[in-house]
Structures are given as structure tokens and as C-alpha cells.
Amino acid sequence: MIEIKEEEIRELEKELSEYAQENGFVLNPDKQAREAIIKGLLVNQKRYRKRYCPCRRVSGDLEEDKKKICPCWWHKEEIEKEGHCHCRLFWKKDNFNKNENNSSDFRKGF
């Protein structure tokens, strides 16, 4: 299993939070879900040397896969339509609903 250090999580979380603020959205306020997604990004960075979104399958086709590097090619459109990106890392500021399933399917295994 690929080891992820707490320091790595905090560093990437800070970077992603700054990106979100600059673009008018927020990171998932559910700490457990947010950290699971960030760990998935870090695992993919160590495994593939690219920070691929953990919710999208890496195909091996570099041209296709570059769209999957977080923040992915689709995230802004998904946030606009759904209120959050596919993996639920990025959210519209006014769209986070604690009654909705804000978690990610990626909690297991990280």
C-alpha cells in the first residue's frame, strides 16, 4: 500500500482550497470525505506521477488521461450543473447540504 503522510494531505488541501477560493467554490466541508479524496489524489500522484482524480479510471492513453488531472477538465461544468464536481471535492459555496450524501466512494482503501 502506498504511504500518505499527514503533511502531504495538509499541503495539498491548502493548495486545493486556494484554487477553490480563487474560482468561487469551496472544498467539501465533510473532513472525512475531503481527506479520502485528497488521499486518492496523492496515491495517484505517487502511482502515475500525475494527480489523477480518484473517481475516474486511468486508461493509459495520455491524451485522454490528461483531462483527469485534478482539477479535472469537467469540474467547473459539473459544479455549475450539479453543485459539486463528480468526486465531490469541489462545491458551490451555497450548495453544500449536510443532509445530502457529501461523502465519496473513495473512503475505503486509503
Stockholm file with secondary structure:
# STOCKHOLM 1.0

chainA/1-110         MIEIKEEEIRELEKELSEYAQENGFVLNPDKQAREAIIKGLLVNQKRYRKRYCPCRRVSGDLEEDKKKICPCWWHKEEIEKEGHCHCRLFWKKDNFNKNENNSSDFRKGF
#=GR chainA/1-110 SS CCCCCHHHHHHHHHHHHHHHHHTTEEECSCHHHHHHHHHHHHHHHHHHSSCBCTTSCCCSCHHHHGGGBSSCTTHHHHHHHHSBCTTSSEEETTTCCTTSCCCCTTCTTC
#=GC SS_cons         CCCCCHHHHHHHHHHHHHHHHHTTEEECSCHHHHHHHHHHHHHHHHHHSSCBCTTSCCCSCHHHHGGGBSSCTTHHHHHHHHSBCTTSSEEETTTCCTTSCCCCTTCTTC
//
